Amino acid sequence: MRIDTIASWWEGFAPYVPGFAAASGLVLVLSVLAIVVSWICGLVAALAKTSRFSALRRASEFYIWFIRGTPTLIQIFIIYFGLPQMGLRLSPFVAGVIALGVNGGAYVAEIVRAGLSAIPKGQMESAQALGMSRWHMMSRIILPQVFRVILPPVTNEAITMVKNTSLLSTITVVELTLYSQTIIATTFRPFEFYIATALIYLVMTSLISQAAGHLERHYARSL
Amino acid sequence: MAGEPLIRIRDLRKRFGAHEVLKGVSLDVHAGEVVSVIGASGSGKSTFLRCVNVLERPNGGTMDFEGFHFDYEEGARRQPTAAQLRDLRARIGMVFQSYNLWPHLTVLENVVEAPIRVKGERPAEAREKAEALLARIGLAEKRHAYPSKLSGGQQQRVAIVRALAMQPRLMLFDEVTSALDPELVGEVLGLMANLASEGMTMLLVTHEIGFAREVSNRVIFFDQGVIAEDGSPGDVLRQPSSERLKQFLRRVLHEDAYHAAPAAPLLGGRT
């Protein structure tokens, strides 16, 4: 490939670099917020599923069943297009964060539940036998151990979340995917711009994998 | 023994589904007593121990311990509350068969966790006391190690120290040497013998008949969910009155292992 070809490609890209940077930043913000929401939903659902009250258990089971059994895109549409009919009008950004967070929560709940059941019963009994409250036992003894067990699946969830933000292009959130579509609409260069977009997602998801790998090695010191 | 017992248990009953594991157990333990509980597996001895600090909630009977009065009868008003249970357990130490140290915390962190966060001790003070205890069992230099780096015997001794750091009035030991390699049993029993000689009140479920004989001042034989024999080690272990205890002792002391050997060769020996 000749140098001037590359140069002309770059010339084609250069004007859009600030736009790509802004759209990537939005993907990060959306992902972080949605992951936070998914953790809140997931922990609540996991605790509800192990609750003494059957109504809570049922509600949690329904939530997980519904979310895992329906397309994420439909869930996004229900919240963004459906809720206004019920009188709740959300901005595309807020609707997107809620939809992705609630979606991810169902998967987090299952991960947390599996993690909890991986901790031997004796760990709880020794905490109880020392007079610890349930909250103390969970926060200091059980959940820190659960966290290590579930780190790999949780990493996958975070990566899925980053990729799922691309679905929000359908509800007019100008994140990476919608941004590249608007450029392609004027430049008619889908190949270069979709490849560039893919590479940006790839960098973000790879960074998450890297960070998780570091954490795992850090925890391995006590094994 | 004279005076008020430290713990008084009356007619304690526990069932799992339709299976009645404890069928009315009554026991007084006085301060300073070391009581060994022996019996075949399934006799209810471990369940009994776990009922004392209510890891298993009894289905009937009463218990008195240091001002607590619990009534486990169905519908009784004196069922223990969650706060009372925490208070009770903070005063009763328990050591388990499988050590149950917390793998994500160092030895020192394992020991100071409950004193700081349950009893509200100042961290510096709790750490100082924990280090003194660890030094006494010869594990001071392991205080920053994680449990996985310790041998089974060391882990179990740390588990004992973790319970002692709460300054309990009573210690429960649930078959604490059963999971250990034979050469590591001695160090744990040694620590328990020290504890007994210092006057700790101890209730221990054990298969170590020698230890029960040498260290405890009372032996209880559990059979089919009730206390079948109760007395000094000399009486219970040397002159067992019931046929079932005699059988049990023969089994655990392996005395008839040779007699039970099959007459026919197992390896298909030549005739």
Interface residues (C-beta under 8 A of the other chain):
Chain A: P120 G122 Q123 E125 S126 A127 Q128 A129 L130 G131 M132 S133 R134 H136 R140 I141 P144 Q145 R148 Y219 R221 S222 L223
Chain B: N53 L55 A82 R86 D87 L88 R89 A90 R91 I92 G93 M94 F96 S98 N100 L101 W102 P103 H104 T106 E113 A114 R117 V118 Y146 S148 A159 R162 A163 M166
